[in-house]
Amino acid sequence: MKLSVLVTITALAVALSIGLVNYYFQHSWYYMMVAFGISFVTSFIVFYYLLEKYIYSKVKLIYKLIHNLKLGKDLKDALGEYVSNDPINDVEQEVKDWAGAKKMEIDMLKNQEQFRREFLSNVSHEFKTPLFALQGYIEALEDCMYDDPDRAEKFLKKAQKNVDRLSYLVTDLDSISKLETGEIPINYEKFDFVLLAKEVMESMEDKAKLKNVKLFFKEKYTNPAMVFADREKIRQVLVNLIQNSLKYGKDNGSTAIKIFELHDQYLIEVTDDGIGIDEKYLPRLFERFYRVDSHRSRDIGGTGLGLAIVKHILEAHQQIISVRSTQQIGTTFAFTLAKAG
């Protein structure tokens, strides 16, 4: 409600009350109207001055500050620009909106803090395992270096594996960090995804044979599927997804790639017939270091960052990835790529 309307209503109420009181004592309509007029004018001037000076101006200042600070302006700028025509009605909504935004910001900060704690805990745990193993192997080497050279050589090989694991961890963490901050540029180019998928499957045939897993296309693709993306990073996406399917696939199983043509994108699916994943674990599958079965995952190997890297690469391309899975039937990862124009 505008100030003039508010003051008018208040002055009318006061003037009407005074006029009725005057009529009660004087029994004269003339004196009642005179009293009413004088009271209305006097009340209007007094109330307008008091409300404007001591209440309305303060409300306008508060509203102006809230509105402009909400727009992200500095305090100096916030003091001098926008003023609503009706701040009393608007200030409540502005405060509610601002409070809601601040609550969301606080909740986000709390989630980030929780994520930071979990991440530091996971990093500490992941580094601690190979470091403790290295410490043990080095101490064992000191004891048997001269007395038992063959045993010492075995310890050296095991120590080397743990050094490699640490190296992979550092490399993967560095990759994720650079992808998040945009330090790794996306070098877009046109290329045939079918040809790239064939190259990746051929390069991973030996690993697949160790588990008797068959890598193949679900359909015969005679025509190219031209996409616009960073070829080497999409290669990394495919390698990580196929490696994941080999780790958790079954012996004598299969991993298949299928391509669907959409309006301005291709949808690519990588499907295995492995152990599958319980549905309740799927929302966290792309988190760093998240493992559904941590003990089995560590026995199999890997850093626990492969799927997180996949997600970051596709997000850097402004594309999406999803997963669906059924236990003891298999898992399908599906991601999109932009068609080449």
Secondary structure as UniProt FT lines:
FT   HELIX           3..26
FT   HELIX           29..50
FT   HELIX           51..56
FT   HELIX           57..70
FT   TURN            71..72
FT   HELIX           75..78
FT   TURN            79..80
FT   HELIX           87..144
FT   TURN            145..147
FT   HELIX           149..181
FT   STRAND          189..192
FT   HELIX           193..203
FT   HELIX           205..210
FT   TURN            211..212
FT   STRAND          214..217
FT   STRAND          226..229
FT   HELIX           231..248
FT   TURN            251..252
FT   STRAND          254..261
FT   STRAND          265..272
FT   HELIX           279..284
FT   TURN            285..286
FT   TURN            288..289
FT   HELIX           294..300
FT   HELIX           306..316
FT   TURN            317..318
FT   STRAND          321..326
FT   TURN            327..329
FT   STRAND          330..339
//
